[in-house]
C-alpha cells in the first residue's frame, strides 16, 4: 500500500499516468532526489498538494484545515531513490536491500550486547570468565533479537525500511559513544554524533537513540551528576538542532488521531502516554503484537492493557535481582523503559518497537544467565525461584516458538496480499470505474480509497477522475435525494453522540474498531456548527444541523452536476458481506437507509440448533 503511493514520488512524471497528478502527489519534479528526500513520507508540507488531494478525495471533506502529516526522512528516502534508479520494477531486490540493512543491525546489536555486557559484574560461567559471559549473553540476546516478530514486519514491508535504518545508526551511535567514554577519543565522539544525525534523518523514531545514551549516563558514568550531564550535552545539542530544522522546514504531524507529536501537542501526548506505554511494553515482553487491540471494543482494549500491565510487572519483579546486581542488565532495563516513550507518539504498533526490543532482549538474556548460574539459584527463595522459572519459560516460548510460528503464518499469508490489495483497494471488481468520478456514500476505511488510484496505476488500470467519500461507514444514516444534484444525510443517533468516525457498542470484537483506527490515521474529528460549508471540486458540503456535542446531525451535499450523470459512479459498503457494492441512486424525493455496522450475534448453541431442527421437523 505505502509502497505503491511512494512509487508515484519515485518515478518521473513521464513514467506515470497523466491523471495521477490530480491526486496531489504528481509533482513535476517527481523522481528527483530533492523531491524524494522531502516529499516521500507524508502529505502536508506543500499547501497546493494538500488542496489537490482534498479535491481528488484522498483527504476527506471533514479533515481539519490544521491537520498535517509531513515527515522528514532524507536518508531512508535516499535508499528508496537508489532502488528506483537501479531496479525500479523489481520489488524482490528492494526487499533484499532491506534485508542487507537488517543484517547490519543484527551484527551491530551483537557487538553492542557483547561490549556492554563486558562492563558487568554478573555470573562468569566458571572457566570462561567475563569473556565467556559477554559472549554467552550477547549471543543469546542477539538470537532473540534476530527472531523478534517486531523487527520482522519492517524488514518485510519495504516502505517501513526507515525503522531498520534508524536502528542501524542508533546502535552505531551507542557503540561509538561507548568507545568515546571508555577510550576518551574525540574521533569516537564525532562518530557517535554523526551516527545520531543519521538515525534522526532516517526516521523520527531515531530519537530513541537518546534512550541508550541517557541509560549509559545513569549506569556507567561517574556518580557526579555534572559528569553525567556533560556526557549528554553533545547529543542533546544535535537533537535540538535537528528539531529546529525539522519545524522550520515545515515538517511535523498535527491534529491526527493516530499520531501525536509531543512538540506540537504535549497535552494530548501526556494524556495518552501511560496507556500507550503499557501496551507497548506488554506487547514487547509477551510477544503479542499490541495492534491486536485495535479490533476490540474500548472496554476490552482496557482489559487487555491491564493484562499487558500485569505481564510487565511480573517481568519487572523477577528482573529486579538481576537489575540490582548487574550494571549491564540495569542499563538495558533503563534503555527499554526510555525507548518506549518516543514509540508512544503513535498508537501501539509492533513495528515501532525495534529500539525497545534491543533493551528488552538485553535484560532478558541477563536475567536468564543469572537464573541458570549456581550462585544466583542457591541465593533465591523458592517462591521467587518458581515465579522466575515460570516467567523464563513464558519468555522463551513467546520469543523462540512464537516468532517461528509467526514466520510460518506470514509465509502462508503474504503470497495472497497483492491479489487482495488489487481487488480490495484497486476496485477491479468494477470495470465501469474507468476515468469517472467515484463516490462512496459510506466508506469504512479511508485508507482503502486513499491508495486506490496508486494501486490502479501500478496494475495499469485507468485512474478515476476523483475518488470521494461522503460519510464514514461507522454510523448509519438516511440518505434523501432532495433535488437533481443534492443529497441530504440524516445521521443516526449514534453518530450524534460519538462523532462521525467513532463506532458504537458492537460487542467485544468487530472490524469497525480496526477501521476506526485506520480512519484516525488520516482524519481527526472536528466539531461543527450549523451553516458550516466546505467547498471541494465538484460539490459543496453544508452542515444543516448539529448535536450538542458538535457532531453533524444533518448534512447536505450539493453537486455541480446531476447525480444521474454518466460521469459519476456510486458505491456503498455493505456490512453484511464486508464488500463495496454498486449504489443505485434514488429518484428525487425518495430516500434510502444506509445501515451502519451491527453487533455480531453470538453463535447458536448446540441445544438451540437441535431445538430449531425439531421445530422444523414438527411442521
N, C-alpha and C positions, 0 to 999 in steps of 0.2 A: 504493500500500500504506500508507505512513505517512499519506498524505493522508486515507485513509478511517478510520484509527484516530483521528487528530486531530479528525475531523469529529464524533465522539461527544462530545468535550470541548467543542466549539464550540457545538453545538446545545443547546437547552433540553431537559430530560427529557421534556416533553410531546411533543416532536417525534421521539422515538426509540422503538423497540420496547421494551416493558417488560423483556424478558429481558436486554437489553443491560446492565442494571445488575448482573447476576450476574457479569459479566466482571471487575469491579473498577474499571471506568472510568466507570460510570454514576453519577457523583456527583449528589446532589440540587441542588448549586449549579452544575451544568454550564451553560455559556452566559454566566455572569457573568464580568466582566473579571478579578476577583481569582483565580478558579479557572483561567481560561485562562492567566493570567500565570505561575502557579506549577506547574500540572499538565499543560500541553500537551506537554511534552517529557520523556519517560521515565516510569518507574513505579518507585516505591520510597520516596517521601517519606512516603506515608500507609501505615501498617502494616496497617490494616484493608483497604485496597485491594489490597495485596500478597497478603494471605491469601485474599481473594475470587478473585484472579487465579490463585492456586495451586489452589484448589478447582475452579475452572472448567476449568483446563487450559492457560491462556495461558502459565503458567510450569510447568515440569516438576517431577516429584516429586524428582528428583536435584539440583535447583538449590540451592546452599548457602544457609543461612539468612542468611549475612553478605553475600550478593550485593546490590548496589544499583545502580540506574541512574536518577537523577533530575537533570535538567538545568534550569538557571535561565536562561531567555532571554526576559525580560519584554517587551523592545522588539519582538523578532520576533513574539512571541505577540500583542502588540497589533495588529500589521499583519494577522495572520490573523483576529483578533477583528473587526477593521474589515471585512474581506472578508465575514464571515458576518453582519454587521449590514446590509451594503449589497447583496450579491448571493450569498446562501448556496448557491444551486443553479446557479451559472454559472461553472464552472471556467475558461472562457476569459478571463473578466475577472480572476480570481485570477492567471492566468498573465500577463496584461497588467500587473497590479500588480507582479509580479516583474521584468518587463522594464523598467518605469519605474525601479526601483532599480538595475538593471544599467546603464541609460543614464546614471544619475547617477554610477555607478562609472567608466564609460568617460570621462565628462567630467572627473572629478577625477583619474583616473590620468594623462591627458594633461597637465593643469595641473601635476601634481606632476613628471612627467617633464621638462617644459619648465623649471620653476623650479629643479630640482636640476641639470639639465644646464647651465643658465646660470652655475652656480658653477664650471664646469670649465675645464680648460686644453687640451682636445683640439683636433682639427683644426677650422679655422674655415671651411672651404668657400669660400675666396677672398673675393669681394666682400661676401658676406653677413655675415661676421664671426661673433661669438658668437651673435647673434640668429638667424642662419641655421642655425647648428649646433644650437641648442636646439630650433628648430622642426623641423629635419630628423630629429634623433634622437628627440625627443619624439613626432613624428608616426609614425615607423616603429615605435617601441616600443608606441604606442597601438594601431596596426593589428594588431600581433602579439598584443597582449592581447585585443583585440576578438574575434579569430578563435579564441583559445585553446580547445581542447576541454575543458580542466579547469574553466573557468568556465561552459561551455555547459550542463553537466548540472545544477548547482544552480539555474540560471535555468529550465530546462525542468521540474524537479521542484519543485512548489510547496512541499512540506514542507521543502525544503532552502533556502528563501529566506534563512534566517538567515546562511548563509555570505556571501551578497552584501551583506546589510545590515551585517554586521560589517565587511566590507571597505570599504564606503562610509564608515563612521565612522572606520575606521582610516586611510584616505587623507586624510580631512578633518583628523584629528589630526596627521598628518605635515605637511600644508600649513600648519596653524596653528602648529605647533612651529617650522617653518622661518621663518615670519614673526616669531615671537617672538624667535628667536635672531638674526635679521638686523635687525629694527626695534626690539628691546628694549621691546616694548609688553606691559604686563600684560594688556591686553584679549585679545591673541592667546594668551597663556598660558592664560587662562580658557577660550578656545575650544578649545585643544588638550586640556585636561583634561576638559572636558565631552564632547568627541568620543571620548576614550579610554573614558570611562564608557559612552557609547553603544555602542561596539564590544564591550566586555566583556558588556554586558547584552543584546546581540543574539545572541552566540554565544561559547562558551568559547574558540573559536579566535581571538577578538579579542585574546587575549594576545599574538598575533603582532605586534600594533601596536608592542609594545616592541622588536621586531627593527628596525623603522625608526628608532626613537629612539636605540637603542644604536649602530646603524651611523652615525647622524648625529653622535653624540658622538665616535665613534672617528675619523671622517674630517674633519669640518668644524669641530669645536670647537678652542679653543686647546690647545696641546700639554700644558699642565699638567694632570695627572690631576684635581686638585681642581676645575678648571673643568668637565671632562667629567662628573665625578660629580655636581656641583652641578646641571648641566643636566638630570640624570635623576631627581633626588630627588622633584620633584612627581609625576611619572608613577609612580615606584616606590611612593609613598605611596598613590596611587589604586588601584593593583593590589593592594597589601597589604590595604587596606580592603575591596575587593571580595572578596578571597579569604576574609577573616574572616567577612564577612556570608554568603558562599556556604556555608561549612561550618556556621556557627551555625544557619542556616535549614534544615539537613538535606539540602542538595543535594550531589551528587557521584556518582562511579562507583567501585565496588569489587568485586573478585573476579569480574570478567568477562574472558574471554579476549581479546576484540577491542579493548576499551578498557582503557587503563592510566592512571589518574590519578596523576601523579608526587607529588602532595601526600599521597595515601593509600598508594601503593605505589612508593616511589622505587627500591627494589632491582630489581624486575621491569622498571620503565621503563628504567633504565640498561642492563639486560641485553639489551633489545630495541632500544636506541637506534640502534646502528650499522647493523644490518640494515635497519631501517625508513627511516633517513635515506638510505641508499644507494639503496633502491628509489624513494623519493620524488624525490630529485634526478635520478636516471637517468630516471625516467618523465617528469619535467618537461622536461628538456633534449632527450630523444629524441622526445617526443611520443607515446610508447607508454604507455597507461594502466597504472599499476603493478598494478591489480587483476587484470590478465590472469594474474598469477602464481598466483591462487587456484585455478585449475583444474589446476595442475601438481603433481607429487609433490614432497616436500621436497628431493630431490636436484636436480631440475630447477629448483625455485624458487631454490636456492642458485646454480645455474649462471646463471640469468637475472639474479640480483642481481649476480653477478660481471661480467656484460656491462654492466649499468647502471653499475657502478663504473668500468669502463674508459671508458665514454662520458663520464662525469663528469670523469675525469682528463684525457681528450683535450681536452674543452672548457676545463678549467682551464688546461691548458698553452698553448693558443692565446689565451686571455683574458688571460694573465699580463702581456704587454707593455702592453696597454691599461689593465689594472688598476693597474700600477705608475706609469704616466704621468698617468692621468686620474682625479682625485678622484671625480667623479660615478660613473664606472664602478666604482671601488673601493667607493663607498657602496652601489650596487645589488648588488654581489657579496656584501658582508657582510650586506645585508638578506636576500638569498636564503638564505645559509647559516644565519642566525639564525632565520629564519621557519620553517625546516623542522623545528626542534626541537619546537615546540608541535604541529605537524601529525603528529608521530610518536607522539602519545598514542593514536592509532587505527592499526589495520593500514593499510598503504599504500593509500590511495584517492585518485583524482584529484580528487574534489570538495573535498578538504581543502587543495588546492594554490594557492588563489587568492592568498594573501599571498606565497607563494614565487614565483608567476608574475610578480608585479609586479617583484620584484628580478631574476628571470631575464631578462625581456624588456628591462629597463633595461640590463643588462650586455651582452646580445646585440646590441641596437641600437648601443651604444657601440663594441662590437667590430667590427661591420660598417662603421660610419662610419670607424673607423680603418683598416680593411682597404682601403677604396677611396680613401683620401687619398694624394696623391702622396708626401708626406714619409715616411709610415709604410711605404708599399710599397717605396720605394727603400732604406729602412734595414733591411729584413728579409731574412735569408738565405733562399736558395732552398728548402732542406728545410722550414724553418718556414713559409715562404710557401705551399708546396704543402699542408702539413698544415692551415694556416689556411683556405685556399680550400676544401679538402675538407670541413672542419667547417662552413664557412659555407654551402656548397651543401646539406649534410645538414640544417642548421638551417632553411634556407628551405623545403626540401621538407617537413620534419616540421611546420613551423608555418605554412605557407601552403597547400600542396597537401593535407596531412593533414587539417586542420580542415575544408576544403571537402568532402573525401570523407566525413568523419565526419558532417557535416550531411546529406549525401545519404542515408547509411545510416540515421540517426535518423529522417529524414522518411519513409523506407520502412518502418521497423520500428514506430514509435510508434502508427500507427493500429490495429494489432492488439493493443497492450498491454492495453486494457480488456477485450477479449474473452478474452485469455489469462489475465488475472488473475481474471476472473469464473469461468472454467472450472476453473483450477488451484486457486485459493485460496478460491473460493466453493463448490466441490464440487457444482456444478449438474448434474453427470452423475448424481448420486444423489438423485432426488426423494424417496426414502424417508427422507432425513436428518431432515426435519421438525424437531420440537422434542425429539428423542430425545437420549440420551447417546451421542455419537460417540466411539469408541475406536479409535485407530490403533495396531496392535500393533508396527509398526516404521515410524518416521517419519524420512525422510531429512533434513528441514529443519524445525525447529520454527517458523521464521518463517512458513511456509505456514499452519499451523494457528493461529498467533498472530493473523494478520489475518483468518482465515476468518469469524468472526462479524461483523466490521465490513464485510467485502465483501458478505456476505449481507444485512446491514442496508441497505447503500446500494442494492442492487438489489431491495429489498422482498421478499427471501426470508425464510423462517422462521429464527429463531435457535435452534440446538440448545441443549438444557439444559446440556450441557457438551461440551468438545472436548479429549479427553485423549490422551496418548501413553504407551504402556507402555515402549518402548525405542527408541533411535535405530536407524536402518536401516544405520548404518555398519558393523555387525558382524552375523554370522549367529547364530542360536540355535535350540534345540529347545524348543518350547512344548508342555507337557503339561497336560492338564486333570485336576487331582488330585481335584476334587470338583465339586459343582454350582456353586460360587461361587469356586473357586480355580484359578488358572493358575500353573504353575511354569516359569520360563525358565532353561534351561541355556545359558550363553553360550559361544560358540566360543573356541578358543584365542587367536585374535587379540584378542578383547575382553578377555582376561585380561591380556595384556602391555601394551597401549597404552591401555586405558580404553575406556569405552563410546562416547565421542564421536570417537575417532580412527579414521582409515581405515588399512587395511593397505597393503601394496605392490600397487597397482592399475595399475602402468605409469606412463609419463610423464604422461599426461593422463587425467583421469577426473572426471566431475561430482561424485563423492563428495567430492573435495577442496574444491570450492566449497561444497557443503552443510555440510561441517565448519566452514568459516568462518562460515556463517550461524548454525550452532548456537552457536558461540563468542560470538556477539553477545548471546545471551540466557542462556547457561548456562556454568558452569565445570565442572571435573571433580574433584569432591571424592574423597577416599579414604574407604573404608568398613571396617567390621568386622562379623563375624558377629553376628547378633542385632539389628542396627540396624533400626528400624521408622520409617516415615514415614506419617503419617495424612493423608489427603486426603478430602474429601467423597465418600462412596460407596465407598471402598476403602482398604486398607492395603497398603503395600509393605513386605515383610520380606526383609532380606538374610540368606540361609541360609549361603552360603559366599563367601569372598573369596580372591583370589590373593595372592601375596606382595607384590605392588605395591599392594594395597588396592582392586583393581578387583573388582566383583561377579562371582562365578563362578556362583552360583545364586540366583535371586530368586523369591519367591512374591508373587502379587498376590491378596489376599483381598477379594472384593467383597461388598457388603451384600445384593446380590440375585443370583438365578440368572443365569448367563452367557447363558442362553437367553431371558431376559426380553425382552418386546416393547419395553421402554423403551431397550434398548441396540442400537446399530448399529455393527457391527465392520468395520474396513477394514484392509488391508495394502498396503504399497508393493511393487510388482514391478519389480525392477531391469532385467529384460529389455525391458519396454515403457516403463519410466520413468513409470508411472502408478499411481494408487491404485486398488485393486480391492476388491471385497467379500471379507471373510474368513469362510469357513464354520467355525463353531465345532465342534471335535471333541467326540466323546462322552466321558463320564467314563472315565478310564483310558487314553484314546488320546492320541497326540501328533502334532505336525506340525512339520516342519523349515522354518524361515523363512530363506531364503537371503540372505546378505549380498551386497554388491557384488562383481562378478567383474572380474578383469583383462581389459581389452579385448584381443581377439585381433587380430593383425595381418591386414591384408587379404591374401588369397592372391595369389601372383604369377601372371603370365600363363602361365608354364610349368606351374605346379601346376594351374591351371584346365584347360589343354589336356590334361594327363595324366589328370585325373579324367574329362574328357569322353571320352577314348579308352578308358578302362577301362569306362565305362558302355556305350559303343558296342560293346565287345568282348563284353559279356554277350549 
